[in-house]
Amino acid sequence: MQDRSMTQEETARRLGMSQPSLANKIRLLRLSGEEQRMVLENHLTERHARALLRMEDPEKRMAALKTVIARKMNVAQTDTYIKSLLEQEGQAKRPKRTFIAKDVRLFLNTIDHAVQTMKEAGIGAAFQRKETDEYYECVVRIPKSAAHKAS
């Protein structure tokens, strides 16, 4: 993606997968190389790995991974185990972080994807984007007749 200056949406389309699916796979790269190796060698799933990523401390995450492997935990057991560890540390009770978008391209790509989906469904939607020094301007046009036919 970086080498070709491609967005996640463009990359996902080229790989034949959804953008959220690609985003989940990219998140797994936050595991260390050793953790990735252990996940693969022990036939753990992506859901196991995502549960482990909830632990921010690399040493504690590695200890948890070793326990999951030793106990041959399934995903539900792993989720429960990680949750209990986070509660012990007081991390699980923290309020959820508010997502602040620093890169508006994510939202623009979401709008573009929605319009593409409508087009694929036979709705003659159109999306125009204009960028100035001060703002992005987005116009989505959905023909009323086509919108009623699709529903």
Contacts in CASP RR format, 6 or more apart in sequence:
PFRMAT RR
TARGET T0000
AUTHOR 0000-0000-0000
METHOD contacts of the structure
MODEL  1
MQDRSMTQEETARRLGMSQPSLANKIRLLRLSGEEQRMVLENHLTERHAR
ALLRMEDPEKRMAALKTVIARKMNVAQTDTYIKSLLEQEGQAKRPKRTFI
AKDVRLFLNTIDHAVQTMKEAGIGAAFQRKETDEYYECVVRIPKSAAHKA
S
1 7 0 8 1.000
1 8 0 8 1.000
1 11 0 8 1.000
6 14 0 8 1.000
7 105 0 8 1.000
7 109 0 8 1.000
8 19 0 8 1.000
8 22 0 8 1.000
8 23 0 8 1.000
8 26 0 8 1.000
8 109 0 8 1.000
9 19 0 8 1.000
9 109 0 8 1.000
9 112 0 8 1.000
9 113 0 8 1.000
11 22 0 8 1.000
12 18 0 8 1.000
12 19 0 8 1.000
12 21 0 8 1.000
12 22 0 8 1.000
15 22 0 8 1.000
19 109 0 8 1.000
19 113 0 8 1.000
24 46 0 8 1.000
24 50 0 8 1.000
25 46 0 8 1.000
27 50 0 8 1.000
27 53 0 8 1.000
28 36 0 8 1.000
28 46 0 8 1.000
28 49 0 8 1.000
28 50 0 8 1.000
28 53 0 8 1.000
29 36 0 8 1.000
30 53 0 8 1.000
31 39 0 8 1.000
31 49 0 8 1.000
31 52 0 8 1.000
31 53 0 8 1.000
31 61 0 8 1.000
32 58 0 8 1.000
32 62 0 8 1.000
34 62 0 8 1.000
35 49 0 8 1.000
35 52 0 8 1.000
35 61 0 8 1.000
35 62 0 8 1.000
35 65 0 8 1.000
36 49 0 8 1.000
38 44 0 8 1.000
38 65 0 8 1.000
38 66 0 8 1.000
38 69 0 8 1.000
39 48 0 8 1.000
39 49 0 8 1.000
39 52 0 8 1.000
39 65 0 8 1.000
42 69 0 8 1.000
44 68 0 8 1.000
44 69 0 8 1.000
45 75 0 8 1.000
47 75 0 8 1.000
47 78 0 8 1.000
48 68 0 8 1.000
48 73 0 8 1.000
48 75 0 8 1.000
48 78 0 8 1.000
51 75 0 8 1.000
51 78 0 8 1.000
51 79 0 8 1.000
51 82 0 8 1.000
52 61 0 8 1.000
52 64 0 8 1.000
52 65 0 8 1.000
52 68 0 8 1.000
52 78 0 8 1.000
52 82 0 8 1.000
53 61 0 8 1.000
54 82 0 8 1.000
54 86 0 8 1.000
55 61 0 8 1.000
55 64 0 8 1.000
55 82 0 8 1.000
55 85 0 8 1.000
55 86 0 8 1.000
56 91 0 8 1.000
60 85 0 8 1.000
60 89 0 8 1.000
64 81 0 8 1.000
64 82 0 8 1.000
64 85 0 8 1.000
67 73 0 8 1.000
67 81 0 8 1.000
68 77 0 8 1.000
68 78 0 8 1.000
68 81 0 8 1.000
71 77 0 8 1.000
73 81 0 8 1.000
83 92 0 8 1.000
86 92 0 8 1.000
87 93 0 8 1.000
101 107 0 8 1.000
104 136 0 8 1.000
108 129 0 8 1.000
108 136 0 8 1.000
108 138 0 8 1.000
111 127 0 8 1.000
111 138 0 8 1.000
111 140 0 8 1.000
112 127 0 8 1.000
112 129 0 8 1.000
114 140 0 8 1.000
115 125 0 8 1.000
115 126 0 8 1.000
115 127 0 8 1.000
115 140 0 8 1.000
118 124 0 8 1.000
118 125 0 8 1.000
118 142 0 8 1.000
118 150 0 8 1.000
119 125 0 8 1.000
121 150 0 8 1.000
122 146 0 8 1.000
122 150 0 8 1.000
123 142 0 8 1.000
123 143 0 8 1.000
123 146 0 8 1.000
123 147 0 8 1.000
123 150 0 8 1.000
124 142 0 8 1.000
124 143 0 8 1.000
124 146 0 8 1.000
125 140 0 8 1.000
125 141 0 8 1.000
125 142 0 8 1.000
125 143 0 8 1.000
125 146 0 8 1.000
126 140 0 8 1.000
126 141 0 8 1.000
127 138 0 8 1.000
127 139 0 8 1.000
127 140 0 8 1.000
127 141 0 8 1.000
128 138 0 8 1.000
128 139 0 8 1.000
128 141 0 8 1.000
129 136 0 8 1.000
129 137 0 8 1.000
129 138 0 8 1.000
129 139 0 8 1.000
130 136 0 8 1.000
130 137 0 8 1.000
130 138 0 8 1.000
131 137 0 8 1.000
END
